[in-house]
Structures are given as structure tokens and as C-alpha cells.
Amino acid sequence: MQAATVLEFPVPMDRNRFSELIRGHHRGLVAYATALVKSESAARDLVQDACVAAWESLSKFDATRDFGTWMRGIVRNKWREYCRRHAREVPMDDEVLSRLEEPFRATGGDGALFDRLAECRAKLPEPMAEAVRVTYDEGRSSDEAAALLSTTAAALRKRLERAREALRLCMTRNA
């Protein structure tokens, strides 16, 4: 007599089963992500994003596949997104940082620089000064600032362009 073949059906994937699998794989996923991004905090963010993506696409998970392999694939895709988003970020070495600090040293520290900027801003004509205040100090979008100042967004952008040029000239004259 032949032995009966026992068919094993996967445990249905519900919130509890998913949480259990994530807890079992979390440490390995963080280690994998850390190897990719070289930063534990960024790695933890990648794993968290991957967990959210996995939960949202759980219906696509093939229960015959290994859960850890599937999750590492999602982490890898999140890492690729991370690389695209951070492609412009370049770590600065001491030489670059030093060059960035030169304008502050030349003016006797950042306090003097900001004092000069305040003096130059005080010399701006009122329409330019208001455009600078509403846009930069208050952090409004050009559409919001334009509405507040009763002008068009294009006119506001031109005022800001002229204000930046006036400030640049004033700052270089006083240097």
C-alpha cells in the first residue's frame, strides 16, 4: 500500500501571520539594508518602507516562495529608489567644508554676515522687501505670496529676482 501524500497548504496570510514573519526576518532585513546603504538609520527606514510595501502588495506574494527572499527583493527595490532620490547627495570632505566656511570667516563670523544682510534688506524698496518677507521669511509659495501681495506669481518672481540682485550688490559693496 502506498503512503498517502499529505498536501500542506500555506497558512493564510493575515495581519498576525504577516507580523510574525516580519518579526522573524526583521534583524536579517536590517543587516541586509545596512550593507546596501552603510547607515543603520537609513537601513531601518528602508526596511520600514519595505514592510509597508509588502503589506500593501501582500496579495501578490506567492506562498510557495520564501518570505525572506521576497522581502529582500522589496528592500532591494526600496534601496534603488533611495539611490535615485539621493543621487545628488555627495559627502563633503574637509576641503569642501573649509571652502564653504570662507565667506563666514571673511566677515568676522556669521553674526556679522547676517547683520550686513539685515542692513541691505532695510535698503530694499517696499515692494521688494515685502516680496522677500512674505516668500522667504514666511515660507509661502509664489502663488500664495502673490495672492497676499495682490499681484501675479510672475510679477512676484520678477520682484524677488530684482531683490536678490539688489541684495547681492549691496553685500559685495560692503564686503
N, C-alpha and C positions, 0 to 999 in steps of 0.2 A: 504494500500500500504506500502510495506516495504521500509525503508530508504536504499538508495544506500550506499554500503561500499566504502569509499574513500581509495584507496591504496596510501600510502605515500612511494615514492621512495627516498632513501637517496640522498643527494646532492652529485654529483660526486666529488671524491677526486682529486683535482688538487693542485698545489703549493699554491695558495691563500687560499683554504679551509684548507689545512694542516697547514699553518702558523696561520690562525685564531684559529684553535683548539689548537695548541701548546701554543699560547699566552693566551688562556683561561685557560689552565691547568698548565702553567709553574710554578706559585707560589706553587701550591699544590705538583707538582712533586719535586721541590727543597726541600720543607719541608719533604716530604716522604724520599728522598735520604739522607737528613741531619740526619734524625732519624736512618738511616741504618749505615752511615759512621762516624757520630759525627763530621764532619768537613764540613763547608759550602763550602769551595773551592773545596774539593773532591766531594761534593754533586753536585755542579754546573757542574763539569767535567762529572760526571755520567749522569746527565740529558742531557748534550750536546751530549754525546756518544749515549744515548738512542734515541735522536731526529734524529741523523744521521742514526742509525739502523732502526728506524721506517720509515723514508723516503725511505731507500733502500728496505724495505720489505713491502711497502705500498700495494702492490698487494695482500698480504696475509691477510690484515685487513678485517675482516668481519664487514660490515657496520651495521649489526643488533646488534652488541655488543657495549658496552660503550667504547668510545675512551680513557677516563681517566683510566679505568681498564686495557685496553690493554697497555697503556703507562707505568703504574705502573709495569706491568709484565715485560716489557722490562727493566725498571730501575732496577728491582729486579735481572734480569739476568745479567745486567751490574755490579751490586753490587757483585754478585757471582764471576764474572771474576776478579773484583777488589780484592776481598778477596784472590783468588788464586794467583794473581800477588804479593800481599803484605803480603803473609803468613809468610815470613821470617822477616818482619819488626817487631821489638819489641821495644816499647818505653823504653828509658833508664831512670832509676831513678838516683838520686843524687849520690848514692854509685857507680854505674857503671861508671858514668861520672867522678867521682873522680879517680877511678882506671885507666881510660883512660888517665887522665892528669898526673899521677905519673911519667912516663918517661920524660915528659917535665919539671916537677919541679926538677927532679933529675939532669938534665943537665943545670939548670940555665935558663930555658926558651926555646922556640922553636928556637930562633935565634942561640943559641949555638949548639943545636942538628943539625940544618941544616949546620952550619959551619963545624962540625965534619964530617957530611956526605959528604960534598964537599971535605974535605981533604982526606977521604977514597976513594972517586971516583977518585981523582987525582992519587992515587997509583995503580989503576987498569991497567993491561996490555992493550995496544991499542985495540986489537980485542974485548975485553970485554967492554972497555969504549965506543967504537963505537956502539956496540950492545945495551948498556944501553941508550946511547944518542938517537939513531935512534928510538928505540922502546918506551922508556918511555918519553923522553923529547919531541919528535916529535909526539908521539901518533900513530905510524904506526902499522899495523897488522904484525904478524910474517912473512906472505908471502911477504908483501911489503918491510919490513926491510931486509929480506933475499935477495930479488932481488937487493936491493940497495947496500948491502954489498957483493954481488956476492957469496952467499953461499946458502945452503939449509935451509928450515924452521926448520928441525930437528937439524941441526948444530947450528943455531941461538938460538933455545930454550936451547940447552946444554950450550952455551956461557952465556946466561942470568942466567941459574941456577948456574953456577960457579961464575958469577959476584955477584949474590945475596949472595952466601955463603961467598965470599971474603969480601963483604961489612959488612955482619953480624959479621964476625970475627973481622974485623977492628973496628967496632963500639963498640963491647963488650970489646975489649982490651983497648980502650981509655976511657971507662966509669969510 
